[in-house]
Amino acid sequence: MVYNGLLTTFPKEIRLFIAVFVVVLSIGFFTGLLFVGQTESMTPAGLEENYLGNEDDESAAVMKFEKGEREMLTIIHTHILSMSFIFFLLGGLVWICRLPKKWKMFLTIEPFLSVLLTFGGIYLMWAGISWMTYVVIFSGTLMTLTYTFSASLVFLQCFKGKN
């Protein structure tokens, strides 16, 4: 079955449907990143403070308390499940875009690894392995870059004419 570039052969209405889906999905994804920015979780110190609390820091502008195990499991569970669906759907669309197979492999497999490293890393950091903060930041950044490239690829190819 030939699927490389299949997206550009779809009827205009289906490509528009896919493009709108990618836009709405991206709004949701990047709104989540805005939330991460609000919690100052983009730095190692901010990330640790967000999950481990800052009760001992008397100079803290906003008091944050350490998350409990139940709350951590809820965060990890919901994020891994929802992001798996996001990357599964987006990955399916990437596979029908025109792009070399090696790039497709990277763009569709890497996000799943990053999801596990990011949210598994958050749990391990919370459990006391503090160096995982750097793994979380690296994998979260890579996941975001991969998402951005994949979503842009699909969106742009929705407006490409039939080959």
C-alpha positions, 0 to 999 in steps of 0.5 A: 500500500502506498501511503507516503503523500496520501494526505494530499490526495484526499478531497478538499473537505477532508483535508480541511477537516484534518487541518481544523482538527490539528489547529484545535489540537494545537490550541489545547497542546500549547495551552497546556504549555502556557499552564506549565509556564504559569507554574514556573516548571520550565526551570529545574528549581521551578519544576521541583518546587511545583511538585515538592513544594516550597514550604521551607522557603520563607521568601516565596511569593506563592506558597506551594505544598508537596503533592501527595501520592494520590495527586501525583498518580492522577497527574501521571495517569491522565497525562500519559493517557491523554498524550498517548492519544494525541500522539497516536492521532497526530502520528497517524496523520504524519504517516500519510504525509509526504516525508522520508520514512526515517523522519516519520519513524522519528516523529511518530515514535519519539513522542511516546518515549518523551511522554514516558520520560517526562511524566515518569521522570516527574514521578521519579523526581517527586520520589527523590531522584532529583537529577530526573528534573533535567531528563524531564526538561529535556524530554519535555522540550523534545516532545514539544519540538516534535509535536510542533514539527508534526502538527505543522507538517500535517497542517501545511500538507492539508493545503497542498494540491494533489500530486 
